[in-house]
């Protein structure tokens, strides 16, 4: 009977390991995605004519 329980628990070992790794890296991946999304939204407000000039216009 102990062998039967051990076989069942051995099947879920890799799944539990991958779940723990996913829980560790999911917040990092989500925060990087948020940073990319926020940095991409800031570029829409720039005027390409003004930002590409060398001298400042008055």
C-alpha positions in Angstrom: 0.0 0.0 0.0 2.9 2.4 0.7 4.3 1.7 -2.8 0.9 2.7 -4.4 1.0 6.1 -2.6 4.6 6.7 -3.5 3.9 6.1 -7.2 1.0 8.6 -7.1 3.1 11.2 -5.4 6.0 10.7 -7.8 3.7 11.5 -10.7 2.9 15.0 -9.3 6.4 15.9 -8.3 7.5 17.5 -11.6 4.2 19.4 -11.8 4.6 20.7 -8.3 8.1 21.8 -9.1 7.0 23.6 -12.3 4.2 25.3 -10.4 6.6 26.6 -7.8 8.9 28.0 -10.4 6.0 29.6 -12.2 4.9 31.2 -8.9 8.4 32.6 -8.5 8.8 34.1 -11.9 5.2 35.1 -12.7 5.4 38.4 -10.8 8.7 39.3 -12.5 7.3 38.6 -15.9 4.1 40.6 -15.2 6.0 43.6 -13.9 8.3 43.6 -16.9 5.2 43.5 -19.2 3.7 46.5 -17.3 7.0 48.4 -17.7 7.1 47.7 -21.4 3.5 48.8 -21.8 4.0 52.0 -19.8 7.1 52.9 -21.7 5.4 52.3 -25.1 2.6 54.6 -24.2 4.9 57.6 -23.5 6.2 57.8 -27.1 2.8 58.8 -28.6 3.0 62.4 -27.3 6.2 63.3 -29.0 6.2 65.4 -32.1 8.6 63.9 -34.7 9.2 67.3 -36.3 10.3 69.1 -33.1 12.3 66.2 -31.7 14.2 65.6 -34.9 15.5 69.2 -35.3 19.0 70.2 -34.3 18.4 73.8 -33.3 15.7 75.0 -31.0 12.9 76.8 -32.7 11.5 80.1 -31.3 
